[in-house]
Amino acid sequence: MVSADSEFAAAYLSFTSDILNQNQITDFLTRNIQPRLAALDGVQKAETLGGRVYAMRIWLKPERMAALNVTPLELRAALVANNVQATLGKTRGTLTQVNLSADTDLRSVSDFQNLIIRRNQNGTVRLQDIADVELGADSYDTVVSYSGQTAVFMGVWVMPTANALDVMKAVRDEMEAINAKLPTGMQAMVSYDSTEYIQTAIDEVVKTLTETLLIIILVIFLFLGFSRSVLIPVLAIPLSLIGALFLMQMFGFTLNLLTLLAIVLSVGLVVDDAIVMVENIERHIEEGQSPYQAALLGARELAGPIIAMTVTLVSVYVPIGFQGGLTGTLFREFAITLAGAVSISAIVALTLSPMLGSQWLKQHKKISAPLGGVFDSFSGFYSRTLQGSLQHRPAVYLFWVVIALLTVPMYIMSAKELAPTEDQGVIFGITETAANSTIDQTVHYVNQADLAYRTIPETEFTFLLSFPNGGFSGMVLKPWNQRERSVFDIQPEIQQKLGQLSGVNIFPILPPALPGGGNFPFEFVLTSQADPEQMLQIAQQLVQKGMESGMFAFPPMVDLKIDQPDATLHIDKEKVAELGLDLQTVTRDLAVLLGGNYVNRFNMDGYSYKVIPQVKRIARLNPLDIEDLYVTGANGNLVRVADIAYVETHTVPRSINRMQQMNSVKISGQPTAPLDDVLTFMETEARNLMPQGYSIDYTGQSRQLRHEGNSFLPAFLMAVTMIFLVLSAQFNSFRDPLVILVTPCR
């Protein structure tokens, strides 16, 4: 099962200590940190990563159990029967009552060591006689490091409906309070915060907005001159933006990248109406009209065109906001904010601008603007060019037809992808290990990857999260203003360094610009009811075709791998019956010895932890060691596993993956060409290789691109239709709107 949650957390917090071990750090986080962070508004979950939860580990000694004739079933029964939590009830007197409890549970290592397994005429057998007891961890299959130092991480996921910036601000404030109360020797910090990139981007947009306003004011001054007429369109800008912000409040929108981008784009549009209105009023004043009459005439002349332009622009933006899927979700705020700003600007241009013009502007002749002469010269040049074009209409028509027809092949040939990849200041690494790797082997090789990360000068810190069958790592780069190279320059270098490692494959990837639900941009799925072996052969051929095309940064990964060593214990049922055993007892005993499953729990300082019996690692180094173990026989005697069974090894798939209730194989990779081109190429090659009964599907960004990549085309056609209808109503003609729509510059 694959979760629909984001693969990466919004932030990763690291906790290290020179005094406390991983068990102690994890326990402190579970008791004190995780509840506080999970309770913050907007936090979906705060999950400990790489922690080691306390557990009472009972490391069994098979040879001692055999010598003392202690069976696994007997051991388990003793643990279950003598480690219980009991409530006896309560006493009830005339005026008082008292709750009753009994000290029937085990709480310390010494309590478990002294647990009596058996007592008879031959003596007493305690747990410490057949096992080593320690307060350990429930799992040793996860190792975490932070810049080479052993650590415990905590990932913070933000709710889809929450504002990530507000949530992470609350997390940082909470972390400051937490740091003041950490145990001696423990350090905590926000290692990675994805909202830093968002905040930097927002700051850049705000900076761009400020620059845009200053440039617009300068342009207005250069073309209208230093007069009161400059103040009218300048005043229209904040009024229109305030109106747009009011609409954002009404719809529940936030200031984010998309709404700020809409505001930046709307600045030029909102001032456009006011400039046209003021310029028209100025023209009438220069012709001898009073400011009041000039304002009335100017407003009456431009009311229709401004309303038509506004309705036209709104007709283009609003359909985007009503799209479904990821596109509609992302651009709804952008489209409605932009449409709202344009609508408010039209109201301002038709009401406030004429009123201010009638009151502020004075009777005058032509005003000399700084670029008035340049503008007059350009107007003369435009008039001569237009006159020449009208004299050579066939050539103009031919040019228009060629340009119009070129839009079709240019659209088809344009590169397509879901969204451009951004420099978010981090490079993640997806670790792939051998099927039979242990955590020791994985850590040995990924530590070399950590050294490779730290050889990059732009690296600020690194992190590793390792498991026996894979892992996750990364390097967080210095802030953008402290480095000259981008992640796109650094990624090939680190990819080359990681490619030289042996024993493990680590694929450097960049986090997606949009939420995609996958690790790689390219995620291509083959589905069929065929056998996994046949599907793997076709997938491997397809991977080979992909590498020969040169469209991938490294060989694509195939999630179906038939390389998992598997050992089957073949039990001789005749011998089992002959010796008075039963299969349920045999398998239950082996599960106690090898499974690492918990029997029950014990209490420590108000929290319950698992009790896990398991044979020592030295007694289960390879499958053949199973034959030297003992299970419960008739009359409580022990029977050696080798006397009733033998081990056979073979290879099986690591996992059987399914999609849409069919067997599936996913091919994932980092494309170096546009994603649409890579998908098209692989689709063509797959259809040439796939037998009948196979089909193609996608996940992650690839699925979004294929399902929603063309969703703008219907919205575009709807916008064109709306524009045509609005212009038809404006001009009372079906021909005049066509002239406007077919003009290439439109």
URVEN-V486443 format. One record per backbone hydrogen bond with DSSP energy under -0.5 kcal/mol. NH is the residue of the N-H (numbers start at 1). CO is the residue of the C=O. If there is no record, write none. Layout:
BEGIN
nh:NH co:CO
nh:NH co:CO
END
This chain:
BEGIN
nh:10 co:156
nh:11 co:156
nh:12 co:192
nh:13 co:154
nh:14 co:189
nh:15 co:152
nh:16 co:187
nh:18 co:185
nh:25 co:21
nh:26 co:22
nh:27 co:23
nh:28 co:24
nh:29 co:25
nh:30 co:26
nh:31 co:27
nh:32 co:28
nh:33 co:28
nh:33 co:29
nh:34 co:29
nh:37 co:33
nh:38 co:34
nh:39 co:35
nh:40 co:37
nh:43 co:40
nh:44 co:42
nh:44 co:157
nh:45 co:157
nh:47 co:45
nh:47 co:155
nh:49 co:153
nh:52 co:22
nh:53 co:51
nh:55 co:136
nh:56 co:610
nh:57 co:55
nh:57 co:134
nh:58 co:56
nh:58 co:612
nh:59 co:57
nh:59 co:132
nh:60 co:58
nh:60 co:614
nh:61 co:130
nh:62 co:60
nh:65 co:61
nh:66 co:62
nh:67 co:63
nh:68 co:64
nh:69 co:66
nh:70 co:65
nh:71 co:69
nh:75 co:71
nh:76 co:72
nh:77 co:73
nh:78 co:74
nh:79 co:75
nh:80 co:76
nh:81 co:77
nh:82 co:78
nh:83 co:79
nh:84 co:104
nh:86 co:84
nh:86 co:102
nh:88 co:100
nh:89 co:100
nh:91 co:98
nh:93 co:96
nh:98 co:91
nh:100 co:89
nh:102 co:86
nh:104 co:102
nh:112 co:108
nh:113 co:109
nh:114 co:110
nh:115 co:112
nh:117 co:115
nh:117 co:125
nh:118 co:125
nh:120 co:123
nh:123 co:120
nh:125 co:118
nh:126 co:124
nh:127 co:115
nh:128 co:113
nh:129 co:126
nh:130 co:126
nh:130 co:127
nh:131 co:127
nh:132 co:59
nh:133 co:131
nh:134 co:57
nh:136 co:55
nh:136 co:134
nh:138 co:53
nh:143 co:466
nh:145 co:464
nh:146 co:149
nh:147 co:462
nh:149 co:146
nh:151 co:144
nh:152 co:15
nh:153 co:49
nh:154 co:13
nh:155 co:47
nh:156 co:11
nh:157 co:45
nh:157 co:155
nh:159 co:42
nh:162 co:159
nh:164 co:162
nh:167 co:163
nh:168 co:164
nh:169 co:165
nh:170 co:166
nh:171 co:167
nh:172 co:168
nh:173 co:169
nh:174 co:170
nh:175 co:171
nh:176 co:172
nh:177 co:173
nh:178 co:174
nh:179 co:175
nh:180 co:176
nh:181 co:178
nh:182 co:179
nh:186 co:183
nh:187 co:16
nh:189 co:14
nh:191 co:12
nh:191 co:189
nh:192 co:12
nh:194 co:10
nh:196 co:193
nh:197 co:194
nh:198 co:194
nh:199 co:195
nh:200 co:196
nh:201 co:197
nh:202 co:198
nh:203 co:199
nh:204 co:200
nh:205 co:201
nh:206 co:202
nh:207 co:203
nh:208 co:204
nh:209 co:205
nh:210 co:206
nh:211 co:207
nh:212 co:208
nh:213 co:209
nh:214 co:210
nh:215 co:211
nh:216 co:212
nh:217 co:213
nh:218 co:214
nh:219 co:215
nh:220 co:216
nh:221 co:217
nh:222 co:218
nh:223 co:219
nh:224 co:220
nh:225 co:221
nh:227 co:225
nh:230 co:227
nh:231 co:227
nh:231 co:228
nh:232 co:228
nh:233 co:229
nh:234 co:230
nh:235 co:231
nh:236 co:232
nh:237 co:233
nh:237 co:234
nh:238 co:234
nh:239 co:235
nh:240 co:236
nh:241 co:237
nh:242 co:238
nh:243 co:239
nh:244 co:240
nh:245 co:241
nh:246 co:242
nh:247 co:243
nh:248 co:244
nh:249 co:245
nh:250 co:246
nh:251 co:247
nh:252 co:248
nh:252 co:249
nh:253 co:248
nh:256 co:254
nh:260 co:256
nh:261 co:257
nh:262 co:258
nh:263 co:259
nh:264 co:260
nh:265 co:261
nh:266 co:262
nh:267 co:263
nh:267 co:264
nh:268 co:264
nh:269 co:265
nh:270 co:266
nh:271 co:267
nh:272 co:268
nh:273 co:269
nh:274 co:270
nh:275 co:271
nh:276 co:272
nh:277 co:273
nh:278 co:274
nh:279 co:275
nh:280 co:276
nh:281 co:277
nh:282 co:278
nh:283 co:279
nh:284 co:280
nh:285 co:281
nh:286 co:282
nh:287 co:283
nh:288 co:285
nh:289 co:284
nh:294 co:290
nh:295 co:291
nh:296 co:292
nh:297 co:293
nh:298 co:294
nh:299 co:295
nh:300 co:296
nh:301 co:297
nh:302 co:298
nh:303 co:299
nh:304 co:300
nh:306 co:302
nh:307 co:303
nh:308 co:304
nh:309 co:305
nh:310 co:306
nh:311 co:307
nh:312 co:308
nh:313 co:309
nh:314 co:310
nh:315 co:311
nh:316 co:312
nh:316 co:313
nh:317 co:313
nh:318 co:314
nh:319 co:315
nh:320 co:317
nh:321 co:317
nh:321 co:318
nh:322 co:318
nh:323 co:320
nh:328 co:324
nh:329 co:325
nh:330 co:326
nh:331 co:327
nh:332 co:328
nh:335 co:331
nh:336 co:332
nh:337 co:333
nh:338 co:334
nh:339 co:335
nh:340 co:336
nh:341 co:337
nh:342 co:338
nh:343 co:339
nh:344 co:340
nh:345 co:341
nh:346 co:342
nh:347 co:343
nh:348 co:344
nh:349 co:345
nh:350 co:346
nh:351 co:347
nh:352 co:348
nh:353 co:348
nh:355 co:351
nh:356 co:352
nh:357 co:353
nh:358 co:354
nh:359 co:355
nh:360 co:356
nh:361 co:356
nh:361 co:357
nh:369 co:367
nh:370 co:221
nh:371 co:222
nh:372 co:369
nh:375 co:371
nh:376 co:372
nh:377 co:373
nh:378 co:374
nh:379 co:375
nh:380 co:376
nh:381 co:377
nh:382 co:378
nh:383 co:379
nh:384 co:380
nh:385 co:381
nh:386 co:382
nh:387 co:383
nh:388 co:384
nh:389 co:385
nh:390 co:386
nh:391 co:387
nh:392 co:388
nh:392 co:389
nh:393 co:390
nh:396 co:392
nh:397 co:393
nh:398 co:394
nh:399 co:395
nh:400 co:396
nh:401 co:397
nh:402 co:398
nh:403 co:399
nh:404 co:400
nh:405 co:401
nh:406 co:402
nh:407 co:403
nh:407 co:404
nh:408 co:405
nh:409 co:405
nh:410 co:406
nh:411 co:407
nh:412 co:408
nh:413 co:409
nh:414 co:410
nh:424 co:422
nh:427 co:475
nh:428 co:509
nh:429 co:473
nh:430 co:507
nh:431 co:429
nh:431 co:471
nh:432 co:505
nh:437 co:434
nh:442 co:438
nh:443 co:439
nh:444 co:440
nh:445 co:441
nh:446 co:442
nh:447 co:443
nh:448 co:444
nh:448 co:445
nh:449 co:445
nh:450 co:446
nh:451 co:447
nh:452 co:448
nh:453 co:449
nh:454 co:450
nh:455 co:451
nh:455 co:452
nh:456 co:453
nh:457 co:455
nh:459 co:456
nh:460 co:476
nh:461 co:476
nh:463 co:474
nh:464 co:145
nh:465 co:472
nh:466 co:143
nh:467 co:470
nh:468 co:141
nh:470 co:467
nh:471 co:431
nh:472 co:465
nh:473 co:429
nh:474 co:463
nh:475 co:427
nh:476 co:461
nh:477 co:425
nh:477 co:475
nh:478 co:458
nh:482 co:479
nh:483 co:480
nh:489 co:486
nh:490 co:486
nh:491 co:487
nh:492 co:488
nh:493 co:489
nh:494 co:490
nh:495 co:491
nh:496 co:492
nh:497 co:493
nh:498 co:494
nh:499 co:495
nh:500 co:496
nh:500 co:497
nh:501 co:498
nh:505 co:432
nh:506 co:504
nh:507 co:430
nh:508 co:506
nh:509 co:428
nh:522 co:669
nh:523 co:521
nh:524 co:667
nh:525 co:697
nh:526 co:665
nh:527 co:695
nh:528 co:663
nh:535 co:531
nh:536 co:532
nh:537 co:533
nh:538 co:534
nh:539 co:535
nh:540 co:536
nh:541 co:537
nh:542 co:538
nh:543 co:539
nh:544 co:540
nh:545 co:541
nh:546 co:542
nh:547 co:543
nh:548 co:544
nh:549 co:545
nh:550 co:546
nh:550 co:547
nh:551 co:546
nh:553 co:670
nh:557 co:668
nh:559 co:666
nh:561 co:559
nh:563 co:561
nh:564 co:652
nh:565 co:563
nh:566 co:650
nh:568 co:648
nh:570 co:568
nh:570 co:646
nh:571 co:569
nh:572 co:644
nh:573 co:571
nh:576 co:572
nh:577 co:573
nh:578 co:574
nh:579 co:575
nh:580 co:577
nh:581 co:576
nh:586 co:582
nh:587 co:583
nh:588 co:584
nh:589 co:585
nh:590 co:586
nh:591 co:587
nh:592 co:588
nh:593 co:589
nh:594 co:590
nh:595 co:590
nh:595 co:591
nh:597 co:591
nh:599 co:611
nh:600 co:611
nh:602 co:609
nh:603 co:106
nh:604 co:607
nh:607 co:604
nh:609 co:602
nh:610 co:54
nh:611 co:600
nh:612 co:56
nh:612 co:610
nh:613 co:597
nh:613 co:611
nh:614 co:58
nh:615 co:593
nh:616 co:60
nh:619 co:616
nh:620 co:617
nh:625 co:622
nh:626 co:623
nh:627 co:624
nh:628 co:625
nh:629 co:626
nh:631 co:639
nh:633 co:637
nh:634 co:579
nh:636 co:633
nh:637 co:634
nh:639 co:631
nh:641 co:629
nh:642 co:627
nh:643 co:640
nh:644 co:641
nh:645 co:641
nh:646 co:570
nh:648 co:568
nh:650 co:566
nh:652 co:564
nh:654 co:561
nh:657 co:655
nh:659 co:662
nh:662 co:659
nh:663 co:528
nh:664 co:657
nh:665 co:526
nh:667 co:524
nh:668 co:557
nh:668 co:666
nh:669 co:522
nh:671 co:669
nh:672 co:551
nh:673 co:551
nh:676 co:416
nh:678 co:674
nh:679 co:675
nh:680 co:676
nh:681 co:677
nh:682 co:678
nh:683 co:679
nh:684 co:680
nh:685 co:681
nh:686 co:682
nh:687 co:683
nh:688 co:684
nh:689 co:685
nh:690 co:686
nh:694 co:691
nh:695 co:527
nh:697 co:525
nh:699 co:523
nh:702 co:521
nh:702 co:699
nh:703 co:699
nh:704 co:700
nh:705 co:701
nh:706 co:702
nh:707 co:703
nh:708 co:704
nh:709 co:705
nh:711 co:708
nh:713 co:710
nh:714 co:710
nh:715 co:711
nh:716 co:712
nh:717 co:713
nh:718 co:714
nh:719 co:715
nh:720 co:716
nh:721 co:717
nh:722 co:718
nh:723 co:719
nh:724 co:720
nh:725 co:721
nh:726 co:722
nh:727 co:723
nh:728 co:724
nh:729 co:725
nh:730 co:726
nh:731 co:727
nh:732 co:728
nh:733 co:728
nh:739 co:735
nh:740 co:736
nh:741 co:737
nh:742 co:738
nh:743 co:740
nh:746 co:743
END
